[in-house]
């Protein structure tokens, strides 16, 4: 997955993307990665957040949840694994 292209396309759609790796949770063998989508492109339903052990799964989860929301998210298929 081309993460830079994905994040650029999301930004153009009014979606802010935050990706975080947490060292404390990593040391505890926990859900190291947080992926957060926010912004006006999400409408009134608010942000989308996923916390998982690997980045790929986190991105997949937030994209699936975004695709289920109102709006033209058909282009997200280009970025699915």
Backbone as a chain_set.jsonl record, in Angstrom:
{"seq": "XXXXXXXXXXXXXXXXXXXXXXXXXXXXXXXXXXXXXXXXXXXXXXXXXXXXXXXXXXXXXXXXXXXXXXXXXXXXXXXXX", "coords": {"N": [[0.852, -1.186, 0.0], [0.58, 2.167, -0.868], [1.299, 4.427, 1.272], [1.783, 7.191, 1.446], [0.465, 8.185, -0.855], [-2.139, 7.385, -0.23], [-2.67, 8.888, 2.144], [-2.464, 11.459, 1.1], [-4.592, 11.478, -0.718], [-6.733, 11.102, 1.053], [-6.504, 13.496, 2.524], [-7.136, 15.357, 0.538], [-9.781, 14.772, 0.34], [-10.798, 15.895, 2.568], [-10.101, 14.682, 4.937], [-8.253, 14.215, 7.806], [-5.366, 12.443, 8.702], [-3.905, 10.555, 11.214], [-1.158, 8.757, 12.326], [0.186, 6.676, 14.726], [2.832, 5.254, 16.595], [3.276, 3.497, 19.516], [5.601, 3.307, 21.967], [5.514, 2.344, 24.613], [3.284, 0.642, 24.683], [4.19, -1.165, 22.822], [6.344, -2.36, 24.16], [4.92, -3.735, 26.036], [3.821, -5.68, 24.54], [1.484, -4.972, 23.3], [-1.23, -3.258, 21.604], [0.299, -1.655, 19.397], [0.008, 0.255, 17.323], [-1.84, 3.154, 16.418], [-4.391, 4.409, 14.456], [-5.955, 7.206, 13.272], [-8.681, 8.873, 11.919], [-9.99, 12.007, 11.046], [-11.837, 15.105, 10.644], [-13.514, 17.383, 8.318], [-14.366, 15.951, 6.11], [-15.483, 13.636, 7.039], [-17.983, 14.167, 7.843], [-20.916, 14.435, 9.933], [-20.651, 12.231, 11.551], [-18.355, 11.92, 13.006], [-14.977, 11.068, 14.157], [-12.807, 8.302, 13.163], [-11.274, 5.579, 14.633], [-8.639, 3.269, 15.182], [-6.936, 0.766, 16.957], [-4.309, -1.329, 16.85], [-2.125, -4.235, 16.625], [-0.506, -4.218, 14.38], [0.432, -2.014, 11.716], [-0.659, -2.282, 9.103], [-3.076, -3.705, 9.523], [-4.453, -1.837, 11.057], [-4.752, 0.311, 9.249], [-6.293, -0.972, 7.283], [-8.637, -1.525, 8.75], [-9.639, 1.105, 9.415], [-10.086, 2.105, 6.858], [-12.026, 0.364, 5.858], [-14.132, 0.962, 7.583], [-14.487, 3.658, 6.947], [-15.271, 3.446, 4.248], [-17.808, 2.422, 4.573], [-19.318, 4.54, 5.305], [-21.477, 7.387, 4.531], [-21.07, 8.983, 1.338], [-18.771, 9.407, -1.452], [-16.683, 7.039, -1.507], [-15.585, 5.214, -3.155], [-13.105, 5.118, -4.402], [-11.374, 4.21, -2.489], [-10.876, 1.542, -2.786], [-8.616, 1.297, -4.362], [-6.555, 1.324, -2.557], [-6.729, -0.755, -0.837], [-5.488, -3.701, 0.722]], "CA": [[0.0, 0.0, 0.0], [1.322, 3.428, -0.933], [0.738, 5.201, 2.381], [1.825, 8.62, 1.127], [-0.615, 8.45, -1.802], [-3.387, 7.241, 0.52], [-2.866, 10.026, 3.038], [-2.691, 12.628, 0.244], [-5.966, 11.375, -1.247], [-7.624, 11.366, 2.18], [-6.445, 14.934, 2.824], [-7.898, 16.059, -0.502], [-11.199, 14.49, 0.599], [-11.166, 16.559, 3.814], [-9.861, 13.776, 6.054], [-6.942, 14.275, 8.433], [-4.937, 11.109, 9.121], [-2.847, 10.504, 12.213], [-0.644, 7.413, 12.574], [1.037, 6.74, 15.914], [3.414, 4.029, 17.135], [3.442, 3.729, 20.949], [6.692, 2.469, 22.478], [5.121, 1.677, 25.859], [2.422, -0.492, 24.351], [5.028, -2.144, 22.128], [7.095, -3.077, 25.19], [3.968, -4.597, 26.736], [3.259, -6.591, 23.534], [0.099, -4.536, 23.11], [-1.658, -2.683, 20.338], [1.306, -0.632, 19.177], [-0.362, 1.256, 16.327], [-3.12, 3.854, 16.434], [-4.702, 5.142, 13.227], [-7.092, 8.073, 13.558], [-9.179, 9.729, 10.843], [-10.873, 13.067, 11.52], [-11.956, 16.196, 9.689], [-14.815, 17.696, 7.742], [-14.727, 14.935, 5.127], [-16.204, 12.551, 7.696], [-19.348, 14.602, 8.121], [-21.385, 14.543, 11.312], [-20.469, 10.978, 12.286], [-17.164, 11.991, 13.843], [-13.746, 10.402, 13.778], [-12.653, 6.853, 13.101], [-10.031, 5.241, 15.33], [-8.332, 1.845, 15.323], [-5.703, 0.461, 17.673], [-3.988, -2.722, 16.549], [-0.735, -4.633, 16.8], [0.293, -3.894, 13.199], [-0.048, -0.849, 10.978], [-1.49, -2.704, 7.986], [-4.413, -4.031, 10.022], [-5.08, -0.587, 11.482], [-5.173, 1.03, 8.054], [-7.39, -1.723, 6.677], [-9.849, -1.332, 9.553], [-10.213, 2.445, 9.274], [-10.565, 2.271, 5.491], [-13.295, -0.364, 5.755], [-15.147, 1.73, 8.298], [-14.73, 4.863, 6.156], [-16.009, 3.047, 3.043], [-19.198, 2.139, 4.954], [-19.979, 5.813, 5.606], [-22.016, 8.109, 3.37], [-20.109, 9.71, 0.52], [-18.136, 8.646, -2.523], [-15.417, 6.466, -1.066], [-15.288, 4.095, -4.052], [-11.691, 5.137, -4.736], [-10.595, 3.544, -1.435], [-10.498, 0.22, -3.286], [-7.254, 1.386, -4.894], [-5.587, 1.27, -1.475], [-6.927, -1.932, 0.022], [-4.471, -4.753, 0.536]], "C": [[0.888, 1.237, 0.0], [0.703, 4.382, 0.092], [0.741, 6.699, 2.088], [0.695, 8.992, 0.165], [-1.97, 8.366, -1.106], [-3.657, 8.47, 1.373], [-3.106, 11.314, 2.255], [-4.123, 12.63, -0.274], [-6.986, 11.634, -0.139], [-7.666, 12.857, 2.507], [-7.237, 15.732, 1.798], [-9.398, 15.853, -0.339], [-11.665, 15.096, 1.92], [-10.961, 15.709, 5.054], [-8.413, 13.929, 6.53], [-6.597, 12.886, 8.954], [-3.778, 11.23, 10.093], [-2.464, 9.045, 12.419], [0.357, 7.522, 13.713], [1.548, 5.348, 16.274], [3.78, 4.315, 18.591], [4.479, 2.771, 21.524], [6.318, 1.726, 23.76], [4.233, 0.473, 25.584], [3.205, -1.572, 23.603], [5.789, -2.989, 23.142], [6.207, -4.054, 25.95], [3.309, -5.609, 25.8], [1.804, -6.25, 23.231], [-0.178, -4.034, 21.712], [-0.813, -1.447, 20.061], [0.821, 0.531, 18.331], [-1.749, 1.841, 16.569], [-3.246, 4.586, 15.109], [-5.99, 5.908, 13.499], [-7.422, 8.908, 12.325], [-10.118, 10.75, 11.461], [-11.022, 14.094, 10.408], [-13.337, 16.314, 9.074], [-15.278, 16.66, 6.731], [-15.512, 13.777, 5.712], [-17.636, 12.92, 8.035], [-19.648, 14.625, 9.607], [-21.117, 13.298, 12.152], [-19.209, 10.947, 13.145], [-16.028, 11.125, 13.342], [-13.835, 8.883, 13.75], [-11.291, 6.537, 13.704], [-9.872, 3.731, 15.388], [-7.002, 1.72, 16.052], [-5.437, -1.03, 17.498], [-2.495, -2.972, 16.692], [0.124, -4.323, 15.574], [-0.384, -2.796, 12.379], [-0.99, -1.238, 9.847], [-2.92, -3.002, 8.407], [-5.161, -2.773, 10.454], [-5.58, 0.223, 10.301], [-6.355, 0.34, 7.385], [-8.688, -1.489, 7.426], [-10.456, 0.047, 9.352], [-10.735, 2.678, 7.86], [-11.884, 1.543, 5.276], [-14.42, 0.399, 6.429], [-15.494, 3.017, 7.554], [-15.571, 4.535, 4.926], [-17.48, 2.79, 3.339], [-19.987, 3.415, 5.254], [-20.542, 6.449, 4.343], [-20.914, 8.874, 2.641], [-19.519, 8.812, -0.55], [-16.742, 8.207, -2.089], [-14.991, 5.298, -1.955], [-13.798, 4.009, -4.393], [-10.814, 4.463, -3.671], [-10.15, 2.143, -1.867], [-9.094, 0.177, -3.852], [-6.199, 1.123, -3.814], [-5.764, 0.054, -0.561], [-5.919, -3.001, -0.325], [-5.068, -5.98, -0.126]], "O": [[1.835, 1.332, 0.781], [-0.288, 5.056, -0.188], [-0.205, 7.4, 2.447], [0.037, 10.015, 0.357], [-2.852, 9.186, -1.364], [-4.751, 9.031, 1.328], [-3.87, 12.171, 2.698], [-4.789, 13.665, -0.268], [-7.989, 12.31, -0.365], [-8.738, 13.416, 2.74], [-7.935, 16.682, 2.154], [-10.196, 16.659, -0.819], [-12.79, 14.849, 2.353], [-11.559, 15.967, 6.099], [-7.473, 13.788, 5.748], [-7.431, 12.226, 9.574], [-2.795, 11.921, 9.826], [-3.324, 8.196, 12.656], [1.265, 8.353, 13.677], [0.789, 4.379, 16.26], [4.511, 5.265, 18.872], [4.257, 1.561, 21.563], [6.759, 0.596, 23.968], [4.41, -0.588, 26.182], [2.911, -2.759, 23.739], [5.867, -4.209, 22.995], [6.679, -5.076, 26.447], [2.372, -6.308, 26.186], [0.995, -7.132, 22.943], [0.544, -4.343, 20.764], [-1.173, -0.334, 20.446], [1.184, 1.678, 18.593], [-2.699, 1.124, 16.883], [-2.332, 5.294, 14.688], [-6.995, 5.325, 13.907], [-6.55, 9.568, 11.759], [-10.948, 10.406, 12.302], [-10.404, 13.966, 9.351], [-14.207, 15.468, 9.278], [-16.481, 16.509, 6.519], [-16.14, 13.016, 4.976], [-18.414, 12.069, 8.467], [-18.755, 14.809, 10.433], [-21.342, 13.32, 13.362], [-19.028, 10.021, 13.936], [-16.094, 10.533, 12.265], [-14.789, 8.276, 14.238], [-10.282, 7.141, 13.34], [-10.838, 3.001, 15.613], [-6.064, 2.475, 15.795], [-6.219, -1.875, 17.931], [-1.706, -2.042, 16.858], [1.34, -4.18, 15.694], [-1.609, -2.675, 12.359], [-2.016, -0.588, 9.65], [-3.867, -2.601, 7.732], [-6.368, -2.661, 10.24], [-6.688, 0.761, 10.331], [-7.309, 0.997, 6.968], [-9.731, -1.277, 6.808], [-11.663, 0.161, 9.139], [-11.73, 3.381, 7.682], [-12.766, 2.051, 4.583], [-15.532, 0.473, 5.906], [-16.655, 3.426, 7.528], [-16.495, 5.279, 4.599], [-18.318, 2.926, 2.448], [-21.203, 3.36, 5.437], [-20.145, 6.104, 3.23], [-19.956, 9.348, 3.252], [-19.742, 7.601, -0.552], [-15.759, 8.92, -2.284], [-14.144, 4.492, -1.568], [-13.291, 2.917, -4.648], [-9.643, 4.177, -3.924], [-9.154, 1.624, -1.361], [-8.446, -0.869, -3.827], [-5.072, 0.741, -4.13], [-5.004, -0.122, 0.391], [-5.545, -3.189, -1.482], [-4.362, -6.96, -0.36]]}, "num_chains": 1, "name": "protein.A"}
